[in-house]
Amino acid sequence: MRKIQMVDLQTQYMQIKGDIDRGIQEVIDSASFVKGKKVQEFAEHLQEYTGARHVIPVGNGTDALQIALMSLGLERGDEVITPTFTFIATAEVVALLGLTPVVVDVDWETMNMDVEAVRRAITPKTKAIVPVHLFGQCANMEELLGIAAEKGLYVVEDACQGIGSVYTFSDGRKAQAGTMGEIGCTSFFPSKNLGCYGDGGALFTNDDELAARIKAIANHGMMVRYHHDIVGVNSRLDTIQAAVLDAKLPHLDEYISSRQTAAACYNEAFMGNEDILTPGKNAQSTHVYHQYTLRLSERVAPYRADIQKKLADKGIPSMVYYPVPLHLQKAYQDARYKEGDFPVAERLSGCVMSLPMHTCLDDEQLRYITENVLNAVKEV
């Protein structure tokens, strides 16, 4: 049996090695390492895939989130609502810009932003909502967009884990993750469903004026060369990474299907086990399983570290995403929040466990993983 990894980038690379190597060699031959034509080609292909009117590649997913908020003209002290159960970058960029992060609890089943919690958190200072498409499925965008329209708020989608996920509105209309709010953001970190071999990210928007502003901010605030009309940053996807992503993009749906097959295997193996709760599904969204995240029962959750050690001893890696919610992070301590204020997020932080999930898991590996997870849980 092949070595089990949380993410198997080596096997994936070998499957498309010719395309990857050819794309990288073309960039080297052209010596156009920054803003080369491959960046624009990839942006155009991603535009076709997502249906977004504009795709603006940048240096990474965190930059994408920061640039998105910078482009909206928000002022110091304006409030931005984010879920408390997410990766730190979602709140980090809010704080860096002098805005006020307002965190809300999440849904126990989907682990995405609780819509009613968002509604309760809105104040006269609220200017934007940042839903996170956590672990690979869309948040409840129809209701969130409705709230935003009613209250005059911006919606910036954190789709860094959700690229390729499709949301179906009640009228039957479908949209890709990242293309429903004013702006969407994604990451191309290597472990992502569409990942490069370094750092990378992109923004999506259907608004021409916003697109022009985003492009300028990402390029030192320039709309005309060496004329800086707004404060910007330096964030760009380098050409070699664009070549890698352009080689991978035609395989994205295949990669998603492989992840969904692996998730179905996990679901079937754990079905009916009282101590293992499989990932809940948003009925309006497909799940692309950037992570396959279990919730352990109250009985076994206190022994999570023991379960992980038992798995590690068998050569099976696992991870905890995320062990501390945002409102309990030292850097984001706030007099407005205390332990116990967000019970679902706090409970999730104490019981979630992610299993290996990537495009190259085979039947032998999946059987081995599920058998050992069941045994480890039973033994504690």
Buried (B, 14 or more C-beta within 10 A) or exposed (E): EEEBBBBBBEBBBEEBEEBBEEBBEBBEEEEBEEBBEBBBBBBEBBBEBBEBBBBBBBBBBBBBBBBBBBBBEBEEEBBBBBBBBBBBBBBBBBBEBEBBBBBBBBBBEBBBBBBEBBBEBBEEEBBBBBBBBBBBBBBBBBBBBEBBEEBEBBBBBBBBBBBBBBBBEEEEEEBBBBBBBBBBBBBBBBBBBBBBBBBBBBBBBBBEEBBBBBBBBBBBBBBEEEEEEBEBBEBBBBBBBBBBBBBBBEBBEEBBEBBBBBBEBBBEBBEEBEBBBBBBEBEBBBBBBBBBBBBBEEEBBEBBEEBBEBBEEBEBBBBBBBEBBBBBBEEBEEEEBEEEBBEBBBBBBBBBBBBBBBBBBEEEBBEBBBEBBBEBBEEB
